[in-house]
Amino acid sequence: MQQPGHGTTSVSEGGTVNEPSGLPPRAPRRGLDRLFGAAAEPSVPRPPRARADAPRALRWAAAVVGLEAALIALGALVLLYLTLTSSAASLSRALAEVVLVAAGAAVLGAAAVGLWRVAGWARGPVIVLQLLLAALAYTTAFEADQPAIGLPVLLLVAAELYLLATPEARLAYLER
């Protein structure tokens, strides 16, 4: 057996094992920690990340997406009301439509927050949903003869895509 104080463990006279010299004594381990392993030591806290403010065009784009999200959520509520007060051919399909519209509103709402924070994940869903909204608005305005509904949506889509295509909005994502 080696001498205590040379970085090895030693056995005391009572038969217990002492910690290596030079190291602080450890607290006794619990049974579950011995069986499954203890939790890792907390890591060093990350330094706070410097957040650049979103450029004006990106803040306006976030505001337009937030407005669209609010209007689509209102549309989901109207669809839910119409589904519950009328006799739908298929109640499950009508409720599924309400859920899909509400999910679209939730995605747009989250993406609006992401755009405001210049999050890289937010731009893609916004562009995809704008293209879907453009197709739906075009169909509503010109094929369903409801220009009072379709044309304002087309204007919002055009404004959103323009704001996301401005040089300052694109540069905000390149600088991250």
N, C-alpha and C positions, 0 to 999 in steps of 0.2 A: 504494500500500500504506500502511496506517495504522501508526502507531508502536506498538511493543510496550508493554504496560502500560495500554492503553485498552480492554481487554475483547475484543480480537479476536485472531485467530491471526496468527502471523507466520512468515515463512520465513527460516530461518537461511542463512548463506553456503553451507552444504553442500547446500541444497535440501531439508532436512527441515522438517517443520511442527512448530512448538512449540505447546504448550498456551496458552490465553489466560492472560494474567498475572492473578495473584490467585487462581487455582484450583490445587489440588494436582495434580501430574502423575498421569495414569492409567496403569495397567499395560497393556502391549500386549495386544490382544484375540486370543484363539485363533481358529483358522480356523472352527470350528463356531459359535462365538459370532457371528462376522461373518456367517455364512450363515443361521443360524436365530434369532439374537438371544440375548443373554445372559439369565441368570436375573435376576429382579427383586431389588432390594436387600431384605434382610430388614426387615420392618416392626418398628415399635416393639412390644416385648412387651406383651401385654395385662395390665392389673392383675389380680391374683387376685380372683375373684368371691367375694363373701361368701356362703357357703352356710348357709342356715337349716336347723337340724335339723328332721327330720321329726317331726310330732306323734306322740304315742303311738298313736293309732288307725291312722295310716298305717304305722307300724312293725309293728303287729300284722297289718295287712292284707298287708304285704310278707312277713311270716313265714308267714301262711296260704297265700299264693300260692307261696312257696318249698316248703312242705310238699306242696301239690298238684303242683308240678312234679316233686318227687322221687318221689311216688307214681305219677305218670303215666309217668315214666322207668322205674320198676320194672315197670309194666304193659307197657311196650314191650319190655322184656327178656323178660318172661314170654311175650308174643306171639311174639317171635323164637324162643324155645326151643320153643314149641308148633308153630310153623311148620316148624322144622328137624327136629323129631322125629316129626312125623305126616305123613300124606299129604294135603296140601291139594288141593282140586279145581283150583285155579289158584295155582301158586306165585308168579307175578308179582303177583297181586292180594293175596295174603297178605303178601308183602314190602312192597308199597305201603302196606298198612294199618300195618305196623310203622313205616315211614318217616313216615307221617302222625302217628302217635301220638308218635313221638320228636320230630318237629318241633313239635308242640303243647307238649311238655314243655320244649323249648328256648325257645320263645316265652314261656312262663310263667316260666321261670327268669330270662330277661332282663328281663321285666316286673317281677319281684320286686325285682331290683336297681334298676330305674327307680323303683319306688314308694318304696324306701328313700331314694333321692336326690331325691325329689319332682320327678321328670322329667315334663314335661307329656305326653309321648308314651305313657307307661306305662299310664295309667288306661283309655284306650279299649280296647286289646287285652285287658286283664284283664276288663273288663265283658263284652265280646263272648264271650270264652272261658268266663266263668262262666255265661252264658246257654246256651251250647252244652252245657256240663257238666250244667247243670240238666236240660235236655231228655234227655240220655243217662241221667242218674241216675234220672229219673222213669220212663223206659222200662225200665231195668234193675230198678228196685224193684217196679214194679206190673204191668208187662206181661210181663216175663220171669221173674217170681216169684223174684227174687234180692234181697230187701230187705236182706240182710246186706252187700251191695255198694252198692246204690243209696242207701239212707238216710244212711250216713255221708257220701257225696259230696254229697247234698242239704244236709246240715248244714254242711259246709264252704262250699258255695256261698252259703247264706244268711248265714253269718258274714262271708264276704268282702264280699258286697254291702252288708251292714249297716255294716261298718267303713268302706267307701268312701263311704257316704252320711252319715256323722256330720258334724256341722258343722265340727269341727276339721280333718277330712280335706279337706273342700271348701274351707275357708278357706286351707289350705296352698297350694292351687293358685291361688287368687285373688291371694295376696300375691306370687306370682312374677312 
